[in-house]
Amino acid sequence: MIKYILPIILLASLQLTAQTNTFPLDGHVGVGTLSPENSEGWQKVLEVKGLLSSKTLTSTNSVIAGTWAHNSGFYGAVPGGITGTFTNHPYSFITNKLTRMVILANGNVGLGTSSPSDLLVLDAGNVRRGLTITGQGNGTVYSDISMRVKDQQTIPVGNPFVWSISHRKDGYFSDSDASGTSLEFYSNNVGGGYFAPLSFKANGDVVIVSNKNAVSGNVGIGTTTPREKLSVNGNVRAKEIKVENANWPDYVFADGYKLPSLRETEKYIKEKGHLLGIPSASEVKVNGIDLGKMNAKMLEKIEELTLHLIEKDKQISNLQEENRTNQIRIIRERGLLNDLIQRIEILENKRNKE
């Protein structure tokens, strides 16, 4: 009797413990469920189902890897699916029996390399491969790569907390034609506003420190403290430089302009050591010179000098005319004197004959 009771008890036990599991010889396998999900119609399905969480593991005597599903998240992961290693080992993704991506135990990710030395390392090897980001390409859709500071509280208002590289069609900072795309470097600042230090336009132009929709700044070459729109600590070579100046000194030739006399100019030079209106050597050493203003000042002095030369030319012409008149008078007077001398000589000869 006992030999019949034991199989019955064992069968009943199996039915109780396996009532939510299904292990058919040909079909889908469910652990924790009698109807594995297969809405897509896969040929074979394995589902491990738990009420709040479940996991599947593969392991050796030292490595444990698996996949998890958790309603509230686990291991610092957000709620959802989790995959990786349970032990202190890397996790690799392979295709065609070759490793394509590795996540090290310290969190570094490598694409094309199994030993990434940073958070993300891409190794293209000896072929031309790279990273491509695509977007829809209309005026409101663009692709950004951003670098962000988490704690904005430590950054003063008006300073950047995000720097981005943006591939876009709206030309937001560059005023680029919407028929092409621009590449624009910009910041988001604490409290609002932007800096846009560099943009490449669709027509090939380069815009530096844009003021379109952004706070403009200065550019320094060879210096970290530019005080002007462009500060260069070094030599500059160019075929042509055009400087705009609205206050060109034609006023020197206008009626009513008070032309300093040469005596006044001489007195100023003796007292100050430089021309009136021209910065001294010490001022230039500290502040440099404004090419536009300096060219205008130099032209002002040239025009003043021109007026003095014209005046001196008039004086010289007058003197020459006076000299010519005096010479004619002298010649005439000399002729009269000679005539008088001849007459005297004739009279004296007559007297001597008598």
C-alpha positions as a Python dict, from the first residue, in 0.01 Angstrom:
ca = {
    (1, 'M'): (0, 0, 0),
    (2, 'I'): (280, 232, 92),
    (3, 'K'): (444, 185, -249),
    (4, 'Y'): (130, 340, -413),
    (5, 'I'): (87, 627, -164),
    (6, 'L'): (442, 772, -213),
    (7, 'P'): (408, 830, -590),
    (8, 'I'): (69, 993, -535),
    (9, 'I'): (212, 1230, -271),
    (10, 'L'): (513, 1310, -499),
    (11, 'L'): (286, 1381, -795),
    (12, 'A'): (65, 1606, -585),
    (13, 'S'): (370, 1792, -460),
    (14, 'L'): (499, 1848, -813),
    (15, 'Q'): (162, 1980, -920),
    (16, 'L'): (154, 2225, -628),
    (17, 'T'): (507, 2360, -682),
    (18, 'A'): (487, 2374, -1057),
    (19, 'Q'): (135, 2511, -1103),
    (20, 'T'): (268, 2843, -1251),
    (21, 'N'): (544, 2682, -1458),
    (22, 'T'): (525, 2522, -1796),
    (23, 'F'): (795, 2302, -1951),
    (24, 'P'): (653, 2152, -2267),
    (25, 'L'): (869, 1925, -2476),
    (26, 'D'): (803, 2132, -2786),
    (27, 'G'): (700, 2497, -2740),
    (28, 'H'): (742, 2788, -2504),
    (29, 'V'): (885, 2773, -2153),
    (30, 'G'): (743, 2973, -1867),
    (31, 'V'): (883, 3005, -1517),
    (32, 'G'): (633, 3172, -1290),
    (33, 'T'): (377, 3181, -1570),
    (34, 'L'): (171, 2926, -1762),
    (35, 'S'): (141, 3156, -2069),
    (36, 'P'): (476, 3306, -2173),
    (37, 'E'): (426, 3635, -2360),
    (38, 'N'): (463, 3591, -2738),
    (39, 'S'): (253, 3854, -2911),
    (40, 'E'): (510, 3874, -3192),
    (41, 'G'): (483, 3502, -3268),
    (42, 'W'): (838, 3386, -3200),
    (43, 'Q'): (906, 3019, -3252),
    (44, 'K'): (1050, 2967, -2903),
    (45, 'V'): (1006, 3180, -2592),
    (46, 'L'): (1151, 3156, -2241),
    (47, 'E'): (990, 3383, -1983),
    (48, 'V'): (1084, 3411, -1616),
    (49, 'K'): (812, 3607, -1441),
    (50, 'G'): (794, 3744, -1088),
    (51, 'L'): (539, 3967, -924),
    (52, 'L'): (778, 4257, -853),
    (53, 'S'): (1110, 4128, -986),
    (54, 'S'): (1281, 3840, -1161),
    (55, 'K'): (1623, 3747, -1293),
    (56, 'T'): (1803, 3492, -1504),
    (57, 'L'): (2166, 3405, -1437),
    (58, 'T'): (2456, 3230, -1606),
    (59, 'S'): (2761, 3166, -1391),
    (60, 'T'): (3095, 2998, -1336),
    (61, 'N'): (3280, 2942, -1012),
    (62, 'S'): (3379, 3313, -1016),
    (63, 'V'): (3164, 3502, -1268),
    (64, 'I'): (2791, 3566, -1242),
    (65, 'A'): (2610, 3747, -1523),
    (66, 'G'): (2245, 3784, -1600),
    (67, 'T'): (1941, 3993, -1675),
    (68, 'W'): (1698, 4142, -1426),
    (69, 'A'): (1352, 4296, -1434),
    (70, 'H'): (1263, 4510, -1135),
    (71, 'N'): (962, 4730, -1067),
    (72, 'S'): (1150, 4969, -842),
    (73, 'G'): (1507, 4937, -971),
    (74, 'F'): (1808, 4771, -817),
    (75, 'Y'): (2186, 4820, -787),
    (76, 'G'): (2131, 5192, -842),
    (77, 'A'): (1950, 5128, -1172),
    (78, 'V'): (1613, 5287, -1246),
    (79, 'P'): (1301, 5069, -1257),
    (80, 'G'): (1297, 4851, -1567),
    (81, 'G'): (1530, 4605, -1733),
    (82, 'I'): (1883, 4546, -1604),
    (83, 'T'): (2163, 4344, -1759),
    (84, 'G'): (2526, 4291, -1669),
    (85, 'T'): (2752, 4116, -1420),
    (86, 'F'): (2675, 4048, -1058),
    (87, 'T'): (3044, 3994, -979),
    (88, 'N'): (3339, 4232, -1024),
    (89, 'H'): (3392, 4153, -1392),
    (90, 'P'): (3352, 4330, -1730),
    (91, 'Y'): (3046, 4287, -1948),
    (92, 'S'): (3101, 4243, -2323),
    (93, 'F'): (2881, 4261, -2631),
    (94, 'I'): (2989, 4052, -2929),
    (95, 'T'): (2882, 4000, -3289),
    (96, 'N'): (3023, 3744, -3532),
    (97, 'K'): (3233, 3606, -3246),
    (98, 'L'): (3413, 3941, -3206),
    (99, 'T'): (3391, 4180, -2911),
    (100, 'R'): (3230, 4509, -3018),
    (101, 'M'): (3166, 4682, -2687),
    (102, 'V'): (3300, 4634, -2334),
    (103, 'I'): (3182, 4778, -2004),
    (104, 'L'): (3454, 4742, -1745),
    (105, 'A'): (3382, 4677, -1381),
    (106, 'N'): (3474, 5041, -1305),
    (107, 'G'): (3211, 5166, -1553),
    (108, 'N'): (3440, 5263, -1844),
    (109, 'V'): (3288, 5186, -2182),
    (110, 'G'): (3492, 5085, -2485),
    (111, 'L'): (3379, 5065, -2847),
    (112, 'G'): (3638, 4890, -3058),
    (113, 'T'): (3861, 4840, -2754),
    (114, 'S'): (3851, 4602, -2458),
    (115, 'S'): (4057, 4829, -2231),
    (116, 'P'): (3892, 5173, -2223),
    (117, 'S'): (4088, 5418, -2008),
    (118, 'D'): (3806, 5672, -1978),
    (119, 'L'): (3428, 5681, -1938),
    (120, 'L'): (3391, 5634, -2314),
    (121, 'V'): (3665, 5535, -2558),
    (122, 'L'): (3604, 5479, -2930),
    (123, 'D'): (3876, 5299, -3126),
    (124, 'A'): (3812, 5297, -3501),
    (125, 'G'): (4118, 5088, -3572),
    (126, 'N'): (4277, 5114, -3916),
    (127, 'V'): (3957, 5196, -4107),
    (128, 'R'): (3759, 5516, -4141),
    (129, 'R'): (3482, 5500, -3886),
    (130, 'G'): (3346, 5751, -3641),
    (131, 'L'): (3047, 5879, -3447),
    (132, 'T'): (2748, 6016, -3637),
    (133, 'I'): (2455, 6209, -3488),
    (134, 'T'): (2162, 6273, -3722),
    (135, 'G'): (1860, 6497, -3687),
    (136, 'Q'): (1552, 6576, -3894),
    (137, 'G'): (1718, 6885, -4037),
    (138, 'N'): (1441, 7143, -4013),
    (139, 'G'): (1449, 7472, -3828),
    (140, 'T'): (1338, 7333, -3493),
    (141, 'V'): (1528, 7004, -3488),
    (142, 'Y'): (1903, 7000, -3430),
    (143, 'S'): (2173, 6776, -3286),
    (144, 'D'): (2369, 6879, -2976),
    (145, 'I'): (2663, 6747, -2781),
    (146, 'S'): (2651, 6906, -2436),
    (147, 'M'): (2877, 6923, -2131),
    (148, 'R'): (2694, 7017, -1815),
    (149, 'V'): (2772, 7109, -1454),
    (150, 'K'): (2535, 6937, -1210),
    (151, 'D'): (2540, 7191, -927),
    (152, 'Q'): (2444, 7533, -1064),
    (153, 'Q'): (2444, 7680, -713),
    (154, 'T'): (2823, 7713, -725),
    (155, 'I'): (2817, 7918, -1050),
    (156, 'P'): (2744, 8295, -1047),
    (157, 'V'): (2448, 8431, -1242),
    (158, 'G'): (2541, 8505, -1602),
    (159, 'N'): (2813, 8239, -1617),
    (160, 'P'): (2783, 7919, -1823),
    (161, 'F'): (2677, 7590, -1668),
    (162, 'V'): (2631, 7409, -2002),
    (163, 'W'): (2852, 7419, -2312),
    (164, 'S'): (2714, 7269, -2634),
    (165, 'I'): (2817, 7195, -2990),
    (166, 'S'): (2508, 7227, -3207),
    (167, 'H'): (2448, 7118, -3567),
    (168, 'R'): (2143, 7311, -3679),
    (169, 'K'): (1953, 7483, -3962),
    (170, 'D'): (1801, 7785, -3787),
    (171, 'G'): (2130, 7981, -3767),
    (172, 'Y'): (2030, 8082, -3416),
    (173, 'F'): (2366, 8237, -3326),
    (174, 'S'): (2530, 8264, -3670),
    (175, 'D'): (2244, 8407, -3881),
    (176, 'S'): (2324, 8130, -4127),
    (177, 'D'): (2106, 8076, -4434),
    (178, 'A'): (1838, 7815, -4362),
    (179, 'S'): (1913, 7644, -4694),
    (180, 'G'): (2222, 7491, -4529),
    (181, 'T'): (2337, 7391, -4183),
    (182, 'S'): (2568, 7560, -3935),
    (183, 'L'): (2785, 7426, -3655),
    (184, 'E'): (2755, 7650, -3348),
    (185, 'F'): (2935, 7642, -3013),
    (186, 'Y'): (2732, 7804, -2736),
    (187, 'S'): (2663, 7807, -2363),
    (188, 'N'): (2355, 7817, -2142),
    (189, 'N'): (2414, 8062, -1861),
    (190, 'V'): (2283, 8060, -1505),
    (191, 'G'): (1981, 8290, -1489),
    (192, 'G'): (1934, 8278, -1869),
    (193, 'G'): (2121, 8400, -2173),
    (194, 'Y'): (2391, 8256, -2396),
    (195, 'F'): (2750, 8295, -2505),
    (196, 'A'): (2824, 8196, -2867),
    (197, 'P'): (3202, 8214, -2911),
    (198, 'L'): (3229, 8025, -3239),
    (199, 'S'): (3002, 7938, -3532),
    (200, 'F'): (3064, 7793, -3877),
    (201, 'K'): (2808, 7918, -4130),
    (202, 'A'): (2661, 7733, -4426),
    (203, 'N'): (2844, 7960, -4673),
    (204, 'G'): (3186, 7890, -4520),
    (205, 'D'): (3206, 8206, -4307),
    (206, 'V'): (3327, 8182, -3947),
    (207, 'V'): (3158, 8393, -3678),
    (208, 'I'): (3350, 8462, -3356),
    (209, 'V'): (3182, 8594, -3035),
    (210, 'S'): (2844, 8638, -3202),
    (211, 'N'): (2606, 8899, -3067),
    (212, 'K'): (2298, 8739, -3229),
    (213, 'N'): (2078, 8607, -2947),
    (214, 'A'): (2390, 8601, -2727),
    (215, 'V'): (2611, 8817, -2509),
    (216, 'S'): (2914, 8908, -2717),
    (217, 'G'): (3271, 8895, -2588),
    (218, 'N'): (3634, 8959, -2685),
    (219, 'V'): (3889, 8746, -2872),
    (220, 'G'): (4244, 8699, -2749),
    (221, 'I'): (4536, 8560, -2951),
    (222, 'G'): (4839, 8496, -2736),
    (223, 'T'): (4662, 8648, -2436),
    (224, 'T'): (4404, 8531, -2181),
    (225, 'T'): (4285, 8883, -2095),
    (226, 'P'): (4158, 9044, -2417),
    (227, 'R'): (4032, 9397, -2353),
    (228, 'E'): (3914, 9467, -2708),
    (229, 'K'): (3712, 9274, -2965),
    (230, 'L'): (4046, 9137, -3085),
    (231, 'S'): (4359, 9147, -2870),
    (232, 'V'): (4678, 9005, -3023),
    (233, 'N'): (4994, 8954, -2822),
    (234, 'G'): (5229, 8920, -3117),
    (235, 'N'): (5275, 9023, -3478),
    (236, 'V'): (4998, 9052, -3734),
    (237, 'R'): (5058, 9028, -4109),
    (238, 'A'): (4794, 9124, -4363),
    (239, 'K'): (4770, 9249, -4720),
    (240, 'E'): (4504, 9502, -4633),
    (241, 'I'): (4339, 9637, -4318),
    (242, 'K'): (4030, 9855, -4343),
    (243, 'V'): (3943, 10075, -4044),
    (244, 'E'): (3611, 10259, -4033),
    (245, 'N'): (3601, 10612, -3892),
    (246, 'A'): (3301, 10844, -3896),
    (247, 'N'): (3492, 11155, -3776),
    (248, 'W'): (3729, 11213, -4068),
    (249, 'P'): (3912, 11547, -4021),
    (250, 'D'): (3782, 11742, -4321),
    (251, 'Y'): (3673, 11994, -4057),
    (252, 'V'): (4028, 12134, -4068),
    (253, 'F'): (3945, 12293, -4405),
    (254, 'A'): (3607, 12426, -4290),
    (255, 'D'): (3550, 12796, -4226),
    (256, 'G'): (3588, 12884, -3862),
    (257, 'Y'): (3846, 12615, -3781),
    (258, 'K'): (4098, 12756, -3536),
    (259, 'L'): (4433, 12665, -3682),
    (260, 'P'): (4703, 12662, -3413),
    (261, 'S'): (4986, 12893, -3503),
    (262, 'L'): (5336, 12754, -3540),
    (263, 'R'): (5436, 12949, -3232),
    (264, 'E'): (5155, 12787, -3032),
    (265, 'T'): (5261, 12446, -3164),
    (266, 'E'): (5624, 12515, -3074),
    (267, 'K'): (5524, 12621, -2722),
    (268, 'Y'): (5311, 12306, -2672),
    (269, 'I'): (5591, 12079, -2793),
    (270, 'K'): (5838, 12241, -2555),
    (271, 'E'): (5598, 12201, -2263),
    (272, 'K'): (5452, 11852, -2337),
    (273, 'G'): (5708, 11682, -2558),
    (274, 'H'): (5452, 11575, -2822),
    (275, 'L'): (5199, 11725, -3064),
    (276, 'L'): (4863, 11855, -2943),
    (277, 'G'): (4599, 11581, -2971),
    (278, 'I'): (4857, 11303, -3017),
    (279, 'P'): (4910, 11061, -2722),
    (280, 'S'): (5246, 11064, -2550),
    (281, 'A'): (5488, 10771, -2564),
    (282, 'S'): (5399, 10675, -2206),
    (283, 'E'): (5028, 10669, -2289),
    (284, 'V'): (5086, 10453, -2597),
    (285, 'K'): (5298, 10211, -2393),
    (286, 'V'): (5010, 10153, -2150),
    (287, 'N'): (4703, 10184, -2374),
    (288, 'G'): (4831, 10126, -2727),
    (289, 'I'): (4680, 10327, -3011),
    (290, 'D'): (4347, 10327, -3188),
    (291, 'L'): (4434, 10292, -3558),
    (292, 'G'): (4120, 10471, -3673),
    (293, 'K'): (4159, 10764, -3435),
    (294, 'M'): (4535, 10780, -3485),
    (295, 'N'): (4503, 10788, -3864),
    (296, 'A'): (4243, 11064, -3830),
    (297, 'K'): (4471, 11261, -3594),
    (298, 'M'): (4770, 11216, -3824),
    (299, 'L'): (4560, 11339, -4117),
    (300, 'E'): (4446, 11633, -3903),
    (301, 'K'): (4809, 11729, -3844),
    (302, 'I'): (4891, 11682, -4214),
    (303, 'E'): (4599, 11906, -4310),
    (304, 'E'): (4704, 12168, -4055),
    (305, 'L'): (5057, 12147, -4190),
    (306, 'T'): (4916, 12182, -4542),
    (307, 'L'): (4736, 12502, -4441),
    (308, 'H'): (5056, 12639, -4289),
    (309, 'L'): (5245, 12547, -4607),
    (310, 'I'): (4982, 12720, -4819),
    (311, 'E'): (5010, 13029, -4600),
    (312, 'K'): (5390, 13018, -4612),
    (313, 'D'): (5374, 12972, -4990),
    (314, 'K'): (5160, 13284, -5014),
    (315, 'Q'): (5408, 13472, -4796),
    (316, 'I'): (5700, 13352, -5006),
    (317, 'S'): (5517, 13449, -5327),
    (318, 'N'): (5451, 13794, -5185),
    (319, 'L'): (5813, 13828, -5081),
    (320, 'Q'): (5927, 13715, -5423),
    (321, 'E'): (5698, 13971, -5586),
    (322, 'E'): (5825, 14243, -5356),
    (323, 'N'): (6180, 14135, -5430),
    (324, 'R'): (6114, 14144, -5804),
    (325, 'T'): (5964, 14492, -5773),
    (326, 'N'): (6259, 14608, -5564),
    (327, 'Q'): (6502, 14459, -5816),
    (328, 'I'): (6331, 14647, -6100),
    (329, 'R'): (6340, 14964, -5898),
    (330, 'I'): (6704, 14908, -5815),
    (331, 'I'): (6783, 14843, -6181),
    (332, 'R'): (6603, 15161, -6279),
    (333, 'E'): (6772, 15357, -6006),
    (334, 'R'): (7104, 15205, -6106),
    (335, 'G'): (7042, 15316, -6469),
    (336, 'L'): (6958, 15665, -6355),
    (337, 'L'): (7267, 15668, -6143),
    (338, 'N'): (7483, 15556, -6433),
    (339, 'D'): (7327, 15820, -6657),
    (340, 'L'): (7395, 16082, -6393),
    (341, 'I'): (7754, 15966, -6357),
    (342, 'Q'): (7803, 15989, -6735),
    (343, 'R'): (7667, 16339, -6739),
    (344, 'I'): (7896, 16442, -6458),
    (345, 'E'): (8190, 16293, -6640),
    (346, 'I'): (8100, 16487, -6958),
    (347, 'L'): (8072, 16810, -6765),
    (348, 'E'): (8403, 16748, -6592),
    (349, 'N'): (8573, 16678, -6931),
    (350, 'K'): (8440, 17005, -7074),
    (351, 'R'): (8563, 17192, -6773),
    (352, 'N'): (8909, 17046, -6803),
    (353, 'K'): (8933, 17144, -7173),
    (354, 'E'): (8845, 17504, -7101),
}
